[in-house]
Amino acid sequence: MNITPFLARLISSSVNRGYSVNVIENKIRIKISNDESVIIEQSFHGELYCFISRYGVVSSVNKQLIYDYLFEYDEYGIRVHSCFPVEVA
């Protein structure tokens, strides 16, 4: 896996936030809770494919939205994530 600056920031921020991060071959799994995780796969050409798994349903999401999905909080300190458009993979 080619760790780009984007991926390095994402991994570092996830660990700092307290999320569990596993990097295996061409896949990064960020466990948010028992029922929710973010999966990022990298092709041999370096392209990133991002997925969100919530309650057993896997959805594709744009790479540009992953950072906001993980780290955007409202004024009460609750993570905002339900407003992102996702498509079932």
DASULZI-V690025 format. One record per backbone hydrogen bond with DSSP energy under -0.5 kcal/mol. NH is the residue of the N-H (numbers start at 1). CO is the residue of the C=O. If there is no record, write none. Layout:
nh:co
NH:CO
NH:CO
This chain:
nh:co
3:1
4:2
8:4
9:5
10:6
11:7
12:8
13:9
14:10
15:11
16:12
17:13
18:14
18:15
19:14
20:31
22:29
24:22
24:27
27:24
28:40
29:22
30:28
30:38
31:20
31:29
32:30
32:36
33:36
36:33
37:53
38:30
39:51
40:28
41:49
42:26
43:47
46:43
49:41
50:61
51:39
52:59
53:37
54:52
54:57
55:35
57:54
58:56
59:52
60:87
61:50
65:62
66:62
66:63
67:63
69:65
70:66
71:67
72:68
73:71
74:78
77:74
80:72
81:79
84:81
87:60
89:58
